Structure formats: structure tokens, C-alpha cells
Amino acid sequence: KVCSDNLANPERRGGGRIALMMIDLDHFKQFNDRHGHQAGDRCLTMVGVQLKEMFGKRKGIVARYGGEEFVAALQEQVAGEAESLAEHMRHTIAKMLVPVRDDSTPLITTSIGVALAPADTRLELEDLIEMADVALYSAKRAGRNRVEIIETGGANSGFETPQDFARRA
């Protein structure tokens, strides 16, 4: 099955890899509790704008996924593009100064989990989301403010289930 018409439509499925990223703001509940929900909303808006700008003209999507999480997906045009983009996102967000009510400008960091699969994958979108989520929680367990990647092989390589990835992570 095709992951999503937006990501792997027939005219784009020749080669390369599909990347799905789960992007989570680190310690966001504490940020909200300390600085208030208006500052939290401002922070989420600023992060959303930054992610959209960084995503640029790439074909794919970037969207708020819920709470303080965002999701991004693209088909790599060159090998390593997804990892490079995820690191760029992480560095850019770490430099953001979020204005809050006490006139300080706290920094916010992010952890990013990336699931990579061949463009001709038979995995469902939900499987890629689960893989990215496993990678995200691996990043959080490893200290936050980092990118972790899980990659699966081609459709004929005996790909693992997301549960297999979770056991290894």
C-alpha cells in the first residue's frame, strides 16, 4: 500500500526514500506552566512559522500534530536530505527566543524522530508514524534536543514491523 497520496503518488515513486518526522518541543508543559498559556501559544506559532520556512519549497507537508508536536514528511531528493533538514530544524528552534510576560526570552529545544523508508514502501502511513514516534522517544531518552533516525529496507527486504523497531530502540 502507498503511505499517502501526498507523499508517494505514482509519478514520484521511482526511487529515493520517504521521511516522516515527529517533532516534539522539549519540556513544553514546564514552559507553559512557568510562562503561561499565551506564551506557550506564541511559542507554538513561532515554531510553526520556522518549520514552514525551513521546509521551503520541498514537496511534502509540515503540520501541527497535536499539543506541542509537529509532523513533517517528504520524499528525499538526495540521500541524507531528511537527516540534514531535521538537524537544521533542531538547531534553528534551539536558537529561537520566545518573548514571555516577564520580558525574559527563554530558549526552547526540540527532539525529532525520523522514520525513513524506500519510496516504494508497502508500509502504511500509521506504520511510519509509529516508527517516527519510536525514534522520537529514543531521542528523549537519550537526553532530548537531538535527532534519532529509524530506517527500514525495501519492500522485498523483509521489512520489520514498528514493534520490531520499538524492541530494539
N, C-alpha and C positions, 0 to 999 in steps of 0.2 A: 504494500500500500504506500501511497505517496504521503509524506508528512503533512503537507499543506499546499494548496494551490499557489499561495503566495511565495512559498519557498522553493518548491520543486515542480514547477509546471513542465510539461513535456518539452518545450523548446529550450529549457535551461538545464535539463537533467543529464547532459553528456558526461561531465566529469567534475572533479573538484569535490569539496566537502561542504556539507551544511553545518552551520554552527548555531547552536541555541544557547543563549547566555541568561543565567539568572543573576540579577544584580541586587544586592541587599545592603542597605545602609547599616553600618555597624553601630550598635548601642543606640538605636534611634529612640527607643522608649525612654531611656535616660535623658536624651536630648530634649524630647517633648516634655518630660516631667520637670526638667530644670528650667527650660526657656519658654515653655508654654506652647499650646497648640497652634497659635498663629505663626510663631517662629518655625514650628515643625512643618506647617503648610507651606511657608515661604521656602524652607529648605527643600521640600519635595518638588516644588515648582522650579527652583533653581537647578536641581539635579536633572529634572526632566528636560529643561531647556539645553543644558550642557550635553546630555546624552543625544538629543536630537541633532545638535550642531556637530558633535563628533561623528555621528553616524553618517552625516553628509549625504552624498548622492548615491551611496551604496544601495543596491537593490535588497530589500528586506524590510524588517519592521523593528521599531523600538516603541515600547509602550509601558505604562504603569501596570503592574500585575496585581497589585493589592497591597495595602498597608504601606510599608517602606520598600517594597520590592518592585523591580522593573524587569522586563524581559526584552531581549533583543535577539533577532535571528537574521542570518544572511547566508548566502552561498558565497564561499570564498572565491575570489577571482585569481588569487595567487596563494600558494602554500604559506601558512603562518599568519595570514591576514587576520584571522579571528583572534588569535592569541595576542598579536600586536595591538589590535583595536581594544581588547579587554584591558590590557595593561595601560594603554593610553587613557581609557575611561577611568581606571582606578587612580592613576596619577593626577588627572585633571580634577576629579572630585576631591581628592585629598588636599588640593591647593585652594579649594573654594572657601571663601569666608562668608559665613551666613550671618547677616545682621540680626541681632536679638534685642529684646527690650532693655537690657542693662548696658547697651552700647558696646558690649564686647563683640568680638567676631570669632566665634568658635569654629574650629575645623571639624569636618565630618569625614569619615573614611567609609570605604565600601569593600565588601567581599564579593567576588564574582566566580560563579561556577559555569564552566563551558562544556557543553556536550558537542562532540564532533562526530559526524557520520558521513560516509560517502553520499554523494548527491543521489545515487540510485538506491538508497537505503530502503529496506522494507519495514523499518521501524515506524511506528505510529508517532504522531506529534506528542502524545502523552508519554511515550517511552523516552523521547528526547528531553522532555520537561523533567521527568524523573531522574534521568542521568545528570542533567544540569543541576538539579537540586542536590543530588548526592555530592557532586563536585563542590557546590556552594557550602554545604555543611562540612566538607573536608577542609575548605579554606577557613571556615570559622573555628574549627577545632585546632587548626594549625596556627592560630593567633590572630586571625582577621587581617583586613587590609591587604588582601592578596588574591591572586587568580589561581584557581585549580582547574585542570582540564581532564575530562574523560573522553577517550576516543574509542570508537568501535570500527571494526573492519567492514569489508564489503558484504553484499547480500549473500554471496556464496562462501563466505569465510567462516560460517558457523558462529554468527554474532551472538554475543552474550545478552542475557536479559538485564534490565535495570537492577534486578535483585542481585545478580552476579556482581555488578559493579558496587552495589551497596555493601556486600560482604567483604569485598577487597578494600574498600575505602577506609 
